[in-house]
Structure formats: structure tokens, C-alpha cells
Amino acid sequence: MIDRLDAAAAAHDAPAVLSMFDWLGPAIDADAAAGRFSRWGRSTVVDENVGAPVLPRAFFEALHERARQDARWPVGNAGVLHVYGYLLSTTPTPYGLKRERWLDGALARACGLAPDAFVPWADDRTLLARVTDAAETLFTQSPVRSQPLGDAVAVVAIADRHPMPSALAYALEHPADGRRLITMFPVTDPAALLVEFDASPPRPRWNAVP
């Protein structure tokens, strides 16, 4: 299925691609109607490890238009970018393709779910709905760090599955807006990540924009 998505992206314009698969464009429509994108904060599409956008601008704009979310390149809604944008991304990073977190089963298992829990076409619920619920569960059950960040508080939650990959969720909490999710991904060494987190000056992480 992902090969069909890539072939469509190579042959058609971005808005057309979003309409070709019922687990993509119509899912985004359903998420927008349900207000799910409002539970996510802001992110840049410029990856901090790559130093360049991981999604073409045409798809950035088409995704936000379909989701009915305001955005100004390269900053947009983190749910749009980290969920659907990463699914469409084919840009290599030091940790592999961004889409693999939804497809290879490691993150789903780290969340205590079936391996295909985040495969977009494997469930009637939208991918964003499934990811949002899983991330919120992590914050309810496994918060491990909080760090002041301007007028916000950055919060990290990790479900430690040592020696298997663990699930990490990251969010920013604002006094007026509450918690806004930024991202979720698997980590192989959560202890080392937390040591680095504690030792570093406060800063937005994982492409978040306060």
C-alpha cells in the first residue's frame, strides 16, 4: 500500500494524492470535523537532524488545507506534520524514514498495542485518532520529565519496555491552552535520552515550535 502511495505522489499533484486513498484524505476530513488537530501544537517541517524539510512544500500546504489548519511554511500543525506528513515523507534521516514509526510495529508494541495498531489502513479509526489516544495514554500513565520553556512547560512521557524499544511522547503545556501534543516515536535507550535531556539547557525539541 505504501508503494502505491509513493507512486501516486510521483505521478500526481498533492491534493489529488490525498483524495486517492480513503485512509488518507477522508481520514483527514474526519479528523478536522472532530477537532482532533486542536489537541496538537505547532511544529516545523524542517527536521533538526537533517537541517532541511522532510516534506515537499506542496504536500505541506495540501495537508494543511485539507485539515483546515492555518500554517505558514515551514511551521504548521504538529498533528498534520508528524502524523500524516511523516507518513508521506521519503526523506532519509539518521533514524530512518519518519513513516516507519507508523508502519513497522515497533512503536505500537512499545505502547502495548498490536503491531499494526498505527498502520493507517488497518483500522476504521483514523491514524490521528489512534496516535492521539496512545500519546495521551502515555502522559496519563508514564510522565517522566517536565521542563520550563518560556511561558510553556515541555513534558516527556516514556513507557519503558527495556530491553525492547520504548514509546516516547512529547508535548508542550500552556497555561491558557493546556497540553498540546508534538510527537511520538520509539526510543531504544530511554535512560540515555533522559540523561541528555536533564543535562541540556531548556529548548524546544523534536521540531516543536513554542
C-alpha positions as CSV (number, residue, x, y, z in Angstrom):
1,M,0.0,0.0,0.0
2,I,2.8,2.4,0.8
3,D,4.3,1.7,-2.6
4,R,1.1,2.8,-4.2
5,L,1.2,6.0,-2.1
6,D,4.7,6.8,-3.3
7,A,3.8,6.0,-6.9
8,A,0.8,8.3,-6.7
9,A,2.9,11.1,-5.2
10,A,5.4,10.8,-8.1
11,A,2.6,11.0,-10.7
12,H,0.0,13.4,-9.4
13,D,-0.2,16.7,-7.6
14,A,-0.5,16.8,-3.8
15,P,-4.3,17.5,-3.5
16,A,-5.0,14.6,-5.9
17,V,-2.9,12.2,-3.9
18,L,-4.7,13.0,-0.7
19,S,-8.0,12.0,-2.4
20,M,-6.8,8.7,-3.8
21,F,-6.8,6.7,-0.5
22,D,-9.7,6.5,1.9
23,W,-7.3,6.2,4.9
24,L,-5.7,9.5,4.0
25,G,-7.7,12.4,2.6
26,P,-11.1,11.3,4.0
27,A,-9.4,10.4,7.3
28,I,-8.0,14.0,7.5
29,D,-11.5,15.3,6.8
30,A,-12.9,13.2,9.7
31,D,-10.1,14.5,12.0
32,A,-10.8,18.1,11.1
33,A,-14.5,17.6,11.6
34,A,-13.9,16.1,15.0
35,G,-11.5,18.9,16.1
36,R,-8.6,16.4,16.7
37,F,-5.9,18.7,15.3
38,S,-6.6,21.2,18.1
39,R,-5.1,18.7,20.5
40,W,-1.7,19.2,18.8
41,G,0.7,22.1,19.0
42,R,3.0,23.6,16.3
43,S,6.0,22.1,14.6
44,T,8.4,22.9,11.8
45,V,8.7,20.6,8.9
46,V,12.5,21.3,8.9
47,D,14.0,18.4,10.8
48,E,16.6,19.2,13.4
49,N,18.7,16.2,12.5
50,V,18.5,16.7,8.7
51,G,18.6,20.5,8.6
52,A,16.1,20.5,5.8
53,P,12.4,20.0,5.2
54,V,11.3,16.3,5.3
55,L,8.2,17.0,3.2
56,P,7.8,19.0,0.0
57,R,6.1,22.3,0.3
58,A,3.3,21.2,-2.0
59,F,2.3,18.5,0.4
60,F,2.8,20.7,3.5
61,E,0.2,23.1,2.0
62,A,-2.2,20.5,0.7
63,L,-2.2,18.7,4.0
64,H,-3.0,21.8,6.0
65,E,-5.6,22.9,3.5
66,R,-7.3,19.5,3.8
67,A,-7.1,19.6,7.6
68,R,-8.4,23.2,7.7
69,Q,-5.4,24.3,9.7
70,D,-3.7,27.6,9.3
71,A,0.0,27.2,8.5
72,R,2.9,29.3,7.2
73,W,5.8,27.4,5.7
74,P,7.7,25.8,7.3
75,V,5.6,25.9,10.5
76,G,2.3,24.1,10.8
77,N,0.2,21.9,13.0
78,A,2.2,19.1,14.7
79,G,-0.6,16.5,14.1
80,V,-0.7,17.3,10.4
81,L,3.0,17.1,10.1
82,H,4.1,14.4,12.5
83,V,1.3,12.0,11.7
84,Y,0.2,12.5,8.0
85,G,3.2,14.5,6.9
86,Y,5.7,11.9,8.2
87,L,3.6,9.2,6.5
88,L,4.2,10.9,3.2
89,S,7.8,11.7,3.8
90,T,10.5,9.9,1.9
91,T,13.5,11.9,3.2
92,P,16.2,9.8,4.9
93,T,17.1,10.8,8.4
94,P,19.8,9.3,10.8
95,Y,16.9,7.3,12.3
96,G,15.4,6.1,9.1
97,L,12.3,7.2,7.4
98,K,9.8,9.1,9.5
99,R,6.9,7.0,8.3
100,E,8.4,3.8,9.8
101,R,7.1,4.7,13.3
102,W,3.6,4.1,11.9
103,L,4.4,1.1,9.8
104,D,7.0,-1.2,11.3
105,G,5.2,-2.1,14.5
106,A,7.9,-1.1,17.0
107,L,6.1,2.0,18.3
108,A,2.8,0.2,18.5
109,R,4.3,-2.7,20.5
110,A,6.1,-0.1,22.8
111,C,2.7,1.3,23.5
112,G,1.4,-2.1,24.5
113,L,-0.7,-2.4,21.3
114,A,-0.9,-4.8,18.4
115,P,1.9,-4.4,15.8
116,D,-0.4,-3.0,13.2
117,A,-2.1,-0.5,15.6
118,F,-0.7,2.5,13.7
119,V,-0.9,1.1,10.2
120,P,-3.2,3.7,8.6
121,W,-5.3,1.2,6.5
122,A,-5.5,-1.5,9.2
123,D,-8.4,0.1,11.2
124,D,-11.6,2.1,10.7
125,R,-10.4,4.8,13.1
126,T,-8.2,7.5,11.6
127,L,-4.5,7.3,12.2
128,L,-4.6,10.6,14.0
129,A,-7.3,9.4,16.4
130,R,-5.2,6.3,17.2
131,V,-2.0,8.2,17.7
132,T,-3.6,10.9,19.8
133,D,-5.2,8.4,22.1
134,A,-1.9,6.4,22.5
135,A,0.1,9.6,23.2
136,E,-2.5,10.8,25.8
137,T,-2.3,7.4,27.5
138,L,1.4,7.8,27.8
139,F,1.0,11.2,29.5
140,T,-1.6,9.8,31.9
141,Q,0.4,6.7,32.8
142,S,4.1,7.4,32.2
143,P,5.2,11.1,32.6
144,V,8.9,11.2,33.4
145,R,10.1,14.8,32.9
146,S,8.9,18.4,32.7
147,Q,11.0,21.4,31.9
148,P,10.0,25.1,31.8
149,L,10.2,26.5,28.3
150,G,9.3,30.2,28.2
151,D,5.7,30.5,29.1
152,A,5.1,26.8,28.5
153,V,6.2,23.6,30.1
154,A,7.7,20.8,28.0
155,V,6.6,17.4,29.1
156,V,8.1,14.0,28.2
157,A,6.4,10.6,28.8
158,I,8.1,7.3,28.2
159,A,6.7,3.8,28.5
160,D,9.9,1.9,29.3
161,R,9.9,-1.5,27.7
162,H,13.5,-2.4,28.3
163,P,15.2,-4.2,26.5
164,M,12.6,-3.6,23.8
165,P,12.1,-0.2,22.2
166,S,10.2,2.2,24.4
167,A,7.5,4.7,23.4
168,L,8.2,8.4,23.9
169,A,5.6,11.2,23.7
170,Y,6.4,14.9,23.8
171,A,4.1,17.8,24.4
172,L,4.1,21.5,25.4
173,E,1.7,22.6,28.1
174,H,0.5,26.3,28.1
175,P,-1.4,27.9,31.0
176,A,-4.2,29.1,28.7
177,D,-4.3,26.2,26.2
178,G,-3.4,23.1,28.2
179,R,-1.4,20.3,26.8
180,R,-0.7,20.3,23.1
181,L,0.9,17.1,21.6
182,I,4.0,17.4,19.5
183,T,5.2,14.0,18.6
184,M,5.6,10.3,19.5
185,F,8.3,7.8,18.4
186,P,10.2,4.7,19.6
187,V,13.5,5.0,21.5
188,T,16.0,2.3,22.1
189,D,17.7,3.8,25.1
190,P,15.4,6.0,27.1
191,A,17.8,6.2,30.1
192,A,20.5,7.8,27.9
193,L,17.9,10.2,26.4
194,L,16.8,11.4,29.8
195,V,20.3,11.9,30.9
196,E,20.9,14.2,27.9
197,F,17.5,15.9,28.4
198,D,18.4,16.7,32.1
199,A,21.9,17.9,31.2
200,S,20.9,20.3,28.3
201,P,19.6,23.8,28.7
202,P,15.8,24.0,28.1
203,R,15.0,24.2,24.4
204,P,12.2,23.1,22.0
205,R,12.8,19.5,21.0
206,W,11.8,17.2,18.2
207,N,10.9,20.1,15.8
208,A,8.4,21.7,18.2
209,V,7.7,25.4,17.9
210,P,6.5,27.0,21.2
